[in-house]
Amino acid sequence: MASRYTSINTTLDKVPNSKKTTLGYQTVKYPEIPLSENDLYVYTSEGDRYDLLALQFYGDSSLWWVISAANPNIDLMTLVIPEGVQIRIPGNFASVVGEFNLINELKLWV
């Protein structure tokens, strides 16, 4: 699976008081992930991380953000999930990725 940043516009920002520039990405928007009868609910174990769960359930660790976005009650500043927490694994991840691409590609025309 391609990086979720593939279709996101990049920016070249000038570093103050320098001739250098830095590459950045425009702000990314994430879709709301509706509940689905195909969702799985699991309790985390020690060492569980979003990327490892995405690899286990989706076969692609780069889709960690789908699980993270579906569980906004958990700290989003880390890939590590506390042990013993029930989390939702969206069963409709392909449609979530499609919605993500649609939302962020629309920004190209705004």
C-alpha positions in Angstrom: 0.0 0.0 0.0 1.3 3.4 -0.9 2.0 6.0 1.8 -1.0 8.0 2.9 0.9 11.1 2.0 1.2 10.2 -1.7 -1.6 12.5 -2.9 -0.9 15.3 -0.3 0.5 18.6 -1.6 4.0 19.4 -0.5 5.3 22.8 0.4 8.8 24.3 0.2 9.3 26.6 3.1 12.2 29.0 3.3 14.2 28.7 6.5 14.4 32.2 8.1 17.8 33.9 7.7 19.0 31.2 5.3 19.1 30.1 1.7 17.8 26.7 2.7 14.3 25.4 2.2 12.5 22.5 3.9 9.9 20.1 2.5 6.6 19.9 4.3 3.2 18.5 3.8 -0.1 20.4 3.8 -2.4 19.6 6.7 -4.0 16.2 6.4 -7.6 15.6 7.2 -8.8 12.2 8.5 -12.3 10.8 7.8 -14.7 9.8 10.5 -14.8 6.1 10.8 -18.4 4.9 11.2 -19.2 1.8 13.2 -19.6 -1.3 11.1 -20.8 -4.8 11.8 -17.5 -6.0 10.4 -15.5 -4.2 13.1 -13.5 -6.3 15.5 -13.0 -5.4 19.2 -9.9 -6.7 20.9 -8.2 -6.2 24.2 -4.6 -5.1 23.9 -1.7 -7.0 25.3 1.7 -5.8 26.5 3.7 -4.5 23.5 0.7 -4.0 21.2 1.3 -1.1 18.8 -0.9 0.4 16.1 1.5 -0.5 13.4 1.8 -4.1 14.5 -2.0 -4.5 14.8 -2.4 -3.0 11.3 0.1 -5.5 10.0 -1.8 -8.4 11.8 -5.3 -7.4 10.8 -4.7 -5.6 7.4 -1.4 -7.1 6.3 0.0 -3.5 6.1 1.7 -1.7 9.0 1.3 1.7 7.2 -2.4 1.5 7.9 -1.8 2.0 11.6 -3.6 5.4 11.4 -6.9 3.7 10.6 -6.9 1.9 13.9 -5.6 5.0 15.7 -8.4 7.2 14.2 -11.0 4.7 15.2 -9.9 4.9 18.8 -9.7 8.7 19.6 -10.0 8.0 23.3 -6.4 6.6 23.3 -3.3 8.8 23.3 -2.6 9.6 19.6 1.0 10.8 20.3 2.4 7.2 20.4 2.2 4.0 18.5 2.2 2.0 21.8 -1.3 1.2 23.2 -1.7 0.6 26.9 -2.2 -3.0 28.0 -5.8 -4.2 28.7 -7.6 -1.5 26.7 -10.4 -2.5 24.4 -9.9 -1.1 20.9 -11.9 -1.2 17.7 -10.3 -2.6 14.6 -12.4 -1.2 11.7 -13.4 -3.9 9.3 -14.0 -1.5 6.4 -10.4 -0.2 6.2 -10.5 0.0 2.4 -13.4 2.4 2.4 -11.7 4.4 5.2 -8.5 4.7 3.0 -10.7 5.7 0.0 -12.4 8.4 2.0 -9.1 9.7 3.3 -7.8 9.9 -0.3 -11.0 11.7 -1.4 -11.0 14.2 1.4 -7.3 15.1 0.9 -7.4 15.1 -2.9 -10.2 17.6 -2.8 -7.8 20.0 -1.2 -5.8 20.1 -4.4 -8.7 22.1 -6.0 -9.6 24.4 -3.1 
